[in-house]
Amino acid sequence: MSSSHPFDAPLILQPLTLDWLQRSGVEVAVLRLDLVDAELSGNKWFKLIKHLDAARRAGAEGLISLGGAHSNHLHAVAAAGRRFGLATVGLMRGHEQQTPTVADLRAWGMELHWLGYGGYRERNLPTFWEPWQAHYPGFYPIPEGGGGLLGALGCAALVPAMEAVLGSVGWADYDAIWLAAGTGTTLAGLVIGEGGRHRVYGALAGPPSHSVSVGVAELLEQAGVADGGYELLDASRGGFGRFDRELARFILATECDGGVPLDPIYTAKTMMALRLYVERGYVSAGTRLIFVHTGGLQGRRAAESQLHKLIDG
Ligand SMILES: Cc1ncc(COP(=O)(O)O)c(C=O)c1O
């Protein structure tokens, strides 16, 4: 296992040309993390890299983690395990169900345990891991979503990586970064990597909750970085995972007119929040923004027919 990128593809910064951006004179370049790897795509490699290093240092024979039946995180853990020769175990939220994500997890050899909803809610109890560690000794536990300080520190590496490709869009600098926030781990990593140079805007995929800002503040404290330099915005449109006709149409238009595929849970809601910000005049003309495409397109497969029904309906 190596801590260098598992992919050969260079990071791509893609200028985004959309009518609402052109009208406002705001420039956006999309950091296409969704393209870095067919399986370990989006923010996932960066969130996992230091956890994988820790597993290697511990001589772990496997990885064990948690998530739902559409989890981008478990998808990446299963892919990483297969790639690096580690067994993988997924502790699943809810009751057994078939999704394209679950089919991949199984095909890649991940052993699944369905915990129900009540069982899954116990994941934050101090005793939660004990039976699993007894059952799978030598397996390295990765926190839900690849979070924690190691997850954030892995994402800090995104800042020099994006700086290295700025020239490809003819920019010497940028004004701020936008990205989707779930736990806020990726955002915390970017704030750490930025060291206060550029503001980071995190568009919350779930309803605004105190726990995300507390979690980000804790990560920054653990990293020895001042709490600040970022903003969390509500992008949830009525709830995590909910989507509506306007979102479906926006996804289609952004893909057709801007050449960027978005997922309905994270990246599309973030881009819609950015459009609202721009249209309300909160972003001045000439501003240069980096939009981090955090991936999630594998999770879009299960939503595809619903999206099309919404568009056609
Ligand atoms: C596609 C995608 N974007 C954004 C996020 C949010 O990342 P974080 O939990 O680090 O805020 C996730 C969740 O991991 C995700 O799967």
The ligand as an SDF file (V2000), in Angstrom:
LIG
                    3D

 16 16  0  0  0  0  0  0  0  0999 V2000
  -19.8370   13.1600   -2.5820 C   0  0  0  0  0  0  0  0  0  0  0  0
  -19.6170   13.7160   -1.2190 C   0  0  0  0  0  0  0  0  0  0  0  0
  -19.4270   15.0320   -1.0960 N   0  0  0  0  0  0  0  0  0  0  0  0
  -19.2570   15.5990    0.1040 C   0  0  0  0  0  0  0  0  0  0  0  0
  -19.2660   14.8480    1.2520 C   0  0  0  0  0  0  0  0  0  0  0  0
  -19.1130   15.5190    2.5660 C   0  0  0  0  0  0  0  0  0  0  0  0
  -17.8490   15.2770    3.1300 O   0  0  0  0  0  0  0  0  0  0  0  0
  -17.5920   15.6110    4.6310 P   0  0  0  0  0  0  0  0  0  0  0  0
  -18.3320   14.5840    5.4620 O   0  0  0  0  0  0  0  0  0  0  0  0
  -16.1180   15.4770    4.7590 O   0  0  0  0  0  0  0  0  0  0  0  0
  -18.1000   16.9640    4.9190 O   0  0  0  0  0  0  0  0  0  0  0  0
  -19.4600   13.4610    1.1760 C   0  0  0  0  0  0  0  0  0  0  0  0
  -19.4640   12.6110    2.3880 C   0  0  0  0  0  0  0  0  0  0  0  0
  -18.4560   12.0400    2.6980 O   0  0  0  0  0  0  0  0  0  0  0  0
  -19.6400   12.8790   -0.0960 C   0  0  0  0  0  0  0  0  0  0  0  0
  -19.8390   11.5550   -0.2300 O   0  0  0  0  0  0  0  0  0  0  0  0
  1  2  1  0
  2  3  1  0
  2 15  2  0
  3  4  2  0
  4  5  1  0
  5  6  1  0
  5 12  2  0
  6  7  1  0
  7  8  1  0
  8  9  2  0
  8 10  1  0
  8 11  1  0
 12 13  1  0
 12 15  1  0
 13 14  2  0
 15 16  1  0
M  END
$$$$
